Amino acid sequence: MRDAVRRRAVRPAAVLTAALLAGAVAGAPSGAAPGAVAARPVAAKVLHSGVNTCPDPPIGDLDQARLPPVPPGATVLPFPDMDPFPPTPACAFAVGFANVHKLGQASVVNDPERGPALAALNMTRRFVTLWDPEPGQQPYFEADSLGYLKLPPSDTTFLTYGFMPTTAKMELIPEGLLTIVATGNSDWEQPAEFTIGGYQSLRIYDVRINGTPLDVGPNCRTVRPVNLELKGRQDDYLPDGGDGKPDYTLQGGGPLSQRDLTIPPFTGCGTGGENLDRLFTAAVSGPGNTLNLIQGAICTPTSDQPNGCEPEIELPALPQRR
């Protein structure tokens, strides 16, 4: 019944991606200190999205740099002389935590209790198949989709240099669309792998240190976009039962993560000749940051309900630490 109600389709992890750093420098919420999180949510109460309408599907091109090499002899659809596939709208919620290495803290991404943003999807823009491989080759299947998510600004709190309480608003600005790649083995002998990739600029404003406003200007942001690359995996169908960890599937949702996300240096911070770039670069920027997200089931509207989903779009609970 649930599958029918949700009208699930290829499930774009991508949906979450944009949400990812939505609070990259926030104080750790209760029970969410940095570290491993459970792959499936454990909720103290049931949350309801109250939303049953998908946004319009994003229209654009897949990021060719994020697509795997096409195996020799594989078929790619649509063919070069074909028109693109008609748009296939879908949408989903994704929530979780971002762990910031330098701060030793975690922040909520797309807080499910504060009007989370919904990701828009355009499913299966390209297929790659190899059903009759040559000796030494494996059968291969790939489905590529597009995603878009624009999060509202988030309120964040952190300790600059470990002792100065600092609050700020953070905004993630999408730089193009998300490319969602699902790959697998048609003989079900290999795990299915999912990658959601895209770029987001990170902007900071409305900064206060010890309650005193600090004018950082309108263009305090990372020198280049953050490179998002969320990963999911399904392997429970393998003969050995897989790795024993909860699975992610495009249709059903589940855990997505990025284990080594780099926050670039900041630029444009400060006014009146005061350069504050180094302040935020020293406090926040660098490698070793992680994202731990849970994606809900995807809603795929039908022809008789072009943007609608019944009864509502699934809103997952935040993951919990193991």
Secondary structure, 3 states (H helix, E strand, C coil): CHHHHHCCCCCCCHHHHHHHHCCCCCCCCCCCCCCCEEEEECCCCCCCCCCCECCCCCCCCCCHHHCCCCCCCCEEECCCCCCCCCCCEEEECEEEEEEECCCCEEEEECCCCCCCCCEEEEEEEEEEEECCCCCCCCCEEEEEEEEECCCCCEEEEEEECCCEEEEEEEEEEECCCEEEEEEECCCCCCCEEEEEEEEEEEEEEEEEECCEEECCCCCCEECCCEEEEEEEEECCCCCCCCCCCCCCECCCEEEEEEEEEEECCEECCCCCCCCCHHHHHHHHCEEEEEEEEEECCCECCECCECCECCCCCCCCCCEEEC
